[in-house]
Amino acid sequence: MTNALPVIARRLVPMLIALALDAWMFSFAPVHAIGPSWMLLLLAALACFWVLWQPAGMRRDDFLPALAVLLSGLGVMLVARLSPHLAQRQLVWLLVSLVLAISAGPFFSTIRRLAAVKYIWVILSLIFFGLLVLFGREVNGAKLWIVLGPVRYEPVEIIKLCIVFFLAAYLSETGDVIAMTRPWSIRENAKYLGPLLLGWLPALIILILQHDIGMAALLLAVFASMLYAATRRIDLVLGGLCVFALCAWFALHHYGYVQTRVSVWLHPFADPLGRGYQSAQAYFSLAAGGLFGTGYRLGHPEFIPNVANDYVYAAFSEEFGALGGLVLLWLFGVLAFRMFAVAVAQPDLFAKLLALGMGATLAFQTVVITGGVVGLFPLTGITLPFVSYGGSSLLANFLLVALVWAISARPMTWSRESSASSS
C-alpha cells in the first residue's frame, strides 16, 4: 500500500494540474456557456480514472493524456466565447471521447499483436470511403461528412488513423528490404513498393474525389515521414512528392473549390466582400491582436465566418496576441515531441513507427491549419487538434493520444524512497 500511494500520486499530478488550469479558464467563460456542473465533475472524474486505469507494474508518459485534456479544455473555453450552443455540444463530444479512450485502453495495451494484420486497415479505409460516396453530404465544395440525424461525422478523421496502422505494419516487415533495394531496380522496387501504394490510395481518393487537398497533403506528409524513418530512402520521398504535385496540379485545374482556395490565398483582398471575406477578416483579427492581444472576450473574432471550426487560431491570437499564439503552438510542440520520444524509446519497429506516425499526424495537422490561418499555405478544412469545434476530430485525436500513451508503457522501476518504505 505504501508503494502504491506514490505511484498513484505520480500518475495523477499531471492530470490534476491540467484540470486545475481548465477550471481556471472556464471561470472566465460566459455565464451558462459551460455546464452543467455535474457534467464538468463527470469529465474531471473520467479524466482522472483514465490515467489511473493502466496496467500495474508499468509506467507510462502521463503527460500525454494531461496535455490532451488541457488543450481540449482550452478549446471548450474558446468555443464557449465564440458560440455557447456549440460549446455544449463540444462538452458532450469530450465526454464521448474520454469514454472511448478509456474503453480502448485494454485493446491498445495489446496493440503489438496487430503487427501481422496489415490489409484490414486498408479495407476499413475503403469501407469508410464507400459510405462517404453513398451517404456523404457536401459542405463548402467538399464531400466529407456523413449525417445521421443530429450527428454529423467526418470519416476522414478515422481514415487517417487506419492509414498509420497500415504503414506501420507493412513497413515494420519490409522496411529493411526496401532500404536495401537499389533505386534503379524497377522489378525489386515494384515488388515491395506495390502493396505500399495502398497506403497512398486513400490520400489520392481524398484529393481527387473529395476535393480536400489539405487532408491529402496531411496524409502524404505522414506517409513520407514514416517511409523515410523505415527506409532512409530520400528518392522515394521525392518521388512521392512529385506524384502528389501532379495530382494537386490536376485538382487545381479541374475543381473550382480548389481554385477558389488557392485564389483567396494568393489574393485575399481581391474580393474582400465575397470569396475573400473569411480570410480578410482573419487577417484583420490577427492584426488587431498584435503582440499581447485584446483580452479574452474583448476582441471581435465573431466577424469571421465559421470561426469556431476553421479559424479558431485567429480568434485565439486576436484575444491573446501573437505571444499567446506562440504559447499554444509550444503546447502542441511539447505534445508532439513527447510522442516522438515514445517512438524513439520503443525496442520493436512496429511500435516505433506507429508512435512516430501518430505524432507526425498531430504535428503536421497543427502546422497545416495554423499555416493556413496566417497565410503561409492555402487554408484547408481540417481542424486544429483538440481546440477547434468538431466532435469527429476530438474523438480521433483522443484515440491517437490514448494509443501513444499505451505504447509508452514500460516496466516500473521503484524509486529509492519506495524501496526504503517497503523495507
C-alpha angles and dihedrals in degrees: 000000000000089000092049097055097064090046093052091046093049091051094047102043098078091046093046090052090050092048092048091052090047091051090050091051092047090056089069095049121105114281113272091005091108121043166340097240094230090059092052090050090048091051091050091049092049092049091053092045089050094062094039095051100078133115116289116248092027131105125209137183096268092183089076097069090037092056091047091053092045093051093044090050089052088050092053090051091052095045090048089056093047101038119000095194090054089051090061090054091046090055090053091050089048089054091050091047093053092047091049093047090051093046092050092052098095091046093049091049089065096038094125089072088070094063089099092052109081116144097047088078091055090048090052090050092052091048090054090049090050091053089048093052092047101039106014123127122218117233122182092345097311124097100215107127137084113199121204109177109296092350121090117187134183109216092194088077090064093038091062090057091049090053092053090051091052095047093047092050096045098042093046087062102038105022094101092048093049090048092056095044113107112245092229094052101099096180096051093043092049091050095056102026095047095078089041089063087072085074088059095050098080092048092052092046090052091050099043104032104025096037091224105138092168096061090041090054090048093052091047091052091051091046092051094047094050093044092051092045091054099041109016087220109144091182091067091050092050091047091052091050091052092052091049091048090055091050091048090050089052091050092048092055098041108035122066092201092061092043090054092050093051093043092052090048093052096039109021094164098045090092104016095166095044131028094356096047096100095047093043092052090049091054090049088050093051091047092049091054094056117171101323104024134234094271131260111307091002098095131071106238089141087082087074112087114236089005095158091058112032104014106035089122090058090050091050093047093049094056099032099031133226089301090056090049090053091050089053091051089048090057090052089047092053091050093049092044092053089050090052089048089055089052093051092050096055118107096206125064096226094058090041093054093041093054091043092051093049092048091047090050091055094043097047092044090054092048094047096051098040091044089052092050094052093042103255092120137012108282116258132198096245120115134243101253115258092349107066119075110262131113097207092053093046092050094047094048093049089052088049093054092042090054096050089044089056091047090053091066115124134165112284120246112205118234122240090254092053092048091049093050092050091052 
